[in-house]
Amino acid sequence: MSSGAKITQKIGFIGSGNMAEAMIKGLLSAKVVDPQQICSSDPRKERCQSLIDRFGIKSTTDNAEVVKHASVVILAVKPQILPKVCDEVSSQLDSSKLVISIAAGMPIRAIEGHFAAKTRIVRAMPNTPALVGAGATALAAGEHATSADLDVAKQIFDAVGKTVALDEDQLDAVTGLSGSGPAYVFLIIEALSDAGVKMGLSRENAQALAAQTVLGSAKLLIDTNEHPGRLKDMVTSPGGTAIAGLHTLEAGGLRTTLINAVEAATRRSRELGEAAANAKKPTGK
């Protein structure tokens, strides 16, 4: 989590689910913005009050009110309701506002169809570890977004983890890798924990050791910037336990299976994005 230069713009969140809350918490914890710069919307009054009480921000049930007062509008709603929300707030949006969408699988061209021409849009693909400040987010700028817009988006998502900027045609691969990746890692942790239990460890100890091993291994890789193969070799002594385990993993096709999983998730993301784009063709309002 970074604590870089402050953002001066007012930020509005359309939708106040888990990811929006993680971002609000991250922005305030990193002191990137002050509470009075943030406003959010949610259809549930009790949810709005909860965010007001916890973070000291403004929160309302009126989406258009959020857009009216924000310079940066973050669309943090589910893809299924995004078109309706975009149409609802479009009259409050003009080229002076930056729009950031975190709706999974929704291409920029599909969002543009609901807004005025030359609307500045950045699409983001965060993942669930953003909830604990350890997210991985990829950003893609729309045709009318500037480098300054991309910098603002990066500041926002750097507050909840690591951010990279890519071309939009790479976001499906990001969805297959880091977007869906936590599910793969949780499955691996669960399997390691099950193995520990099978070998006589308690469930509590097995899960704690498995999770910490994954966390520590990832941190070692990030901090050293070594190739993972070299770090693997550091653990693997001749005729030892690690090589025996690795042989079993290779025989079971773990490497190929993970590659295939990312490929399958990428294809599915592409299919969903195409369906979303075709649901409503851009009208160029």
C-alpha distance (Angstrom), angle and dihedral (degrees) to the residues before:
residue distance angle dihedral
M1 . . .
S2 3.80 . .
S3 3.77 132.6 .
G4 3.80 102.1 -159.7
A5 3.80 130.7 148.9
K6 3.77 117.2 -31.1
I7 3.77 121.7 -100.4
T8 3.80 111.6 -126.7
Q9 3.81 98.7 -165.5
K10 3.78 125.3 93.6
I11 3.81 111.6 -110.4
G12 3.78 123.9 -148.0
F13 3.79 124.3 -165.6
I14 3.79 116.8 -155.5
G15 3.78 99.3 -157.5
S16 3.80 126.3 22.4
G17 3.78 104.5 -144.8
N18 3.80 128.3 134.0
M19 3.81 95.9 -69.5
A20 3.80 93.6 47.7
E21 3.80 90.2 48.9
A22 3.81 90.7 49.1
M23 3.79 90.1 52.3
I24 3.80 93.1 47.1
K25 3.79 90.9 49.4
G26 3.81 91.6 46.6
L27 3.79 94.7 48.4
L28 3.79 92.4 50.3
S29 3.81 94.8 42.6
A30 3.81 90.9 50.9
K31 3.82 89.0 46.3
V32 3.79 89.7 -128.6
V33 3.81 89.1 136.5
D34 3.79 137.8 9.7
P35 3.82 121.3 -116.7
Q36 3.81 92.8 -108.4
Q37 3.82 89.4 61.8
I38 3.81 92.7 62.3
C39 3.78 128.9 77.6
S40 3.80 127.0 171.2
S41 3.76 137.9 -175.0
D42 3.77 133.0 -145.9
P43 3.82 131.6 163.8
R44 3.83 89.9 -128.2
K45 3.79 115.1 79.7
E46 3.80 91.8 -157.3
R47 3.81 90.3 55.8
C48 3.81 90.6 51.3
Q49 3.80 90.9 50.6
S50 3.79 91.4 48.3
L51 3.82 91.4 55.9
I52 3.80 91.4 46.0
D53 3.80 91.1 51.6
R54 3.82 95.6 44.6
F55 3.80 102.1 40.9
G56 3.80 107.4 17.4
I57 3.80 91.9 -124.0
K58 3.79 128.9 133.4
S59 3.79 116.6 -98.7
T60 3.79 132.7 178.9
T61 3.79 142.7 168.6
D62 3.83 89.8 -126.0
N63 3.82 113.0 92.5
A64 3.80 93.4 -171.3
E65 3.80 91.1 54.3
V66 3.80 90.4 57.3
V67 3.80 92.8 50.2
K68 3.80 92.4 46.2
H69 3.81 93.1 60.6
A70 3.83 100.6 33.9
S71 3.79 129.8 87.9
V72 3.81 92.1 -167.4
V73 3.82 115.4 43.6
I74 3.80 117.0 -165.0
L75 3.80 114.5 -161.3
A76 3.79 101.9 -148.6
V77 3.80 101.0 165.1
K78 3.79 131.5 112.1
P79 3.82 115.3 -82.9
Q80 3.81 91.6 -117.2
I81 3.80 92.9 64.1
L82 3.80 98.5 32.3
P83 3.84 95.4 95.2
K84 3.81 91.4 53.6
V85 3.81 92.1 47.1
C86 3.80 92.2 47.5
D87 3.80 91.5 52.7
E88 3.81 89.9 47.4
V89 3.81 94.6 55.8
S90 3.81 101.0 30.2
S91 3.81 94.0 100.5
Q92 3.82 89.5 60.4
L93 3.81 93.9 50.8
D94 3.79 126.8 87.3
S95 3.79 136.9 155.8
S96 3.82 91.4 -80.8
K97 3.81 90.4 72.1
L98 3.79 128.5 73.9
V99 3.81 115.8 -137.9
I100 3.80 119.6 -155.7
S101 3.79 118.0 -172.4
I102 3.79 124.3 -161.4
A103 3.82 93.4 174.4
A104 3.81 103.9 131.9
G105 3.79 116.0 -117.2
M106 3.81 95.8 1.2
P107 3.83 108.5 131.1
I108 3.79 120.8 -140.0
R109 3.80 91.4 -117.5
A110 3.80 90.1 58.4
I111 3.81 91.3 52.3
E112 3.81 92.7 45.4
G113 3.79 89.9 59.0
H114 3.80 90.2 68.9
F115 3.80 97.7 48.9
A116 3.79 139.5 60.1
A117 3.78 119.4 -80.1
K118 3.81 116.3 -80.3
T119 3.81 94.3 22.0
R120 3.82 107.8 164.7
I121 3.81 108.2 -122.3
V122 3.80 132.6 178.1
R123 3.79 118.5 -174.1
A124 3.81 118.3 -149.3
M125 3.79 131.8 -166.0
P126 3.83 108.1 -163.9
N127 3.80 125.2 168.5
T128 3.78 134.4 -137.1
P129 3.84 98.1 -96.4
A130 3.82 84.0 75.0
L131 3.81 82.3 83.0
V132 3.82 87.8 73.5
G133 3.80 97.3 34.4
A134 3.82 93.8 -98.5
G135 3.78 101.5 100.1
A136 3.79 129.4 143.5
T137 3.80 113.0 -141.6
A138 3.79 131.9 -178.8
L139 3.80 120.4 -160.0
A140 3.80 130.0 -158.4
A141 3.79 123.9 -173.3
G142 3.77 122.8 -137.8
E143 3.79 123.0 -130.9
H144 3.80 94.4 -89.0
A145 3.82 99.6 38.3
T146 3.80 114.9 107.4
S147 3.78 131.0 -140.8
A148 3.81 87.1 -104.8
D149 3.82 89.1 56.1
L150 3.79 89.9 52.3
D151 3.82 89.7 49.6
V152 3.83 90.8 53.6
A153 3.81 91.3 48.7
K154 3.81 90.1 49.1
Q155 3.81 91.2 51.3
I156 3.79 90.0 52.3
F157 3.80 96.2 49.7
D158 3.81 94.4 38.4
A159 3.81 84.5 66.9
V160 3.82 89.1 68.6
G161 3.81 101.3 36.7
K162 3.81 140.7 -59.9
T163 3.80 123.3 -15.9
V164 3.80 133.8 -163.1
A165 3.82 130.3 -176.8
L166 3.80 118.0 -135.3
D167 3.79 141.4 160.4
E168 3.79 112.2 -84.9
D169 3.80 92.8 -116.0
Q170 3.82 87.6 67.3
L171 3.81 95.2 55.9
D172 3.80 93.7 86.9
A173 3.81 88.2 59.8
V174 3.81 88.8 48.1
T175 3.80 89.1 52.6
G176 3.79 90.1 51.2
L177 3.81 92.9 47.6
S178 3.81 113.5 31.7
G179 3.81 100.2 7.6
S180 3.79 93.6 56.1
G181 3.81 94.3 20.9
P182 3.81 97.4 93.1
A183 3.82 88.1 64.2
Y184 3.81 90.1 55.4
V185 3.80 92.0 47.5
F186 3.82 92.6 48.0
L187 3.79 88.8 52.1
I188 3.82 90.0 51.1
I189 3.81 91.3 48.7
E190 3.80 90.5 48.5
A191 3.80 90.9 49.9
L192 3.83 92.4 48.4
S193 3.80 89.1 48.7
D194 3.81 91.1 49.9
A195 3.80 88.8 50.7
G196 3.79 90.8 51.7
V197 3.79 90.4 51.6
K198 3.80 90.3 48.8
M199 3.79 89.0 53.5
G200 3.81 92.0 51.7
L201 3.82 106.4 -89.5
S202 3.78 121.5 130.8
R203 3.81 115.5 -104.8
E204 3.81 90.6 -116.0
N205 3.81 94.4 52.4
A206 3.79 94.3 40.5
Q207 3.80 93.0 52.6
A208 3.81 93.4 44.4
L209 3.81 91.7 50.6
A210 3.81 93.7 44.9
A211 3.81 93.8 49.2
Q212 3.80 93.8 45.3
T213 3.80 90.8 48.2
V214 3.81 91.2 55.0
L215 3.81 91.9 44.8
G216 3.80 93.6 47.1
S217 3.79 93.9 45.6
A218 3.81 91.5 51.4
K219 3.80 91.4 48.1
L220 3.81 91.6 48.9
L221 3.80 90.1 52.1
I222 3.81 93.4 47.7
D223 3.81 95.8 43.9
T224 3.81 96.1 46.3
N225 3.83 97.2 34.8
E226 3.79 86.7 -146.5
H227 3.79 122.2 152.3
P228 3.82 107.9 -94.0
G229 3.80 89.7 -126.6
R230 3.81 90.5 60.0
L231 3.82 91.7 49.1
K232 3.81 88.7 48.7
D233 3.80 89.6 53.2
M234 3.83 90.4 52.4
V235 3.81 88.8 62.6
T236 3.79 95.0 42.4
S237 3.80 115.0 84.1
P238 3.83 123.2 -178.1
G239 3.78 111.6 -82.0
G240 3.80 90.7 -4.3
T241 3.77 137.6 133.6
A242 3.82 98.8 -93.1
I243 3.81 94.6 55.4
A244 3.80 89.9 49.5
G245 3.80 89.8 53.3
L246 3.81 92.9 44.1
H247 3.79 90.8 52.1
T248 3.80 89.1 56.0
L249 3.82 92.2 48.2
E250 3.80 91.8 50.6
A251 3.81 91.1 47.0
G252 3.80 88.5 52.1
G253 3.80 91.6 52.0
L254 3.81 96.9 -119.1
R255 3.80 93.9 153.0
T256 3.81 93.5 48.5
T257 3.80 92.3 43.6
L258 3.82 92.9 54.0
I259 3.80 91.6 47.5
N260 3.80 89.5 49.9
A261 3.81 91.0 48.4
V262 3.81 92.5 54.7
E263 3.79 90.3 45.9
A264 3.82 92.6 50.1
A265 3.81 92.9 47.4
T266 3.81 90.4 48.1
R267 3.80 91.4 52.6
R268 3.81 91.1 48.4
S269 3.80 91.4 49.5
R270 3.81 89.6 51.9
E271 3.82 90.9 50.3
L272 3.80 92.6 49.9
G273 3.80 91.7 47.1
E274 3.80 92.1 51.7
A275 3.79 90.6 49.1
A276 3.82 90.5 50.5
A277 3.79 92.4 48.3
N278 3.80 91.9 49.8
A279 3.81 94.1 46.9
K280 3.79 89.4 78.3
K281 3.76 121.0 8.7
P282 3.83 116.0 -140.1
T283 3.79 110.5 -90.3
G284 3.81 97.3 -168.8
K285 3.79 93.9 -133.9
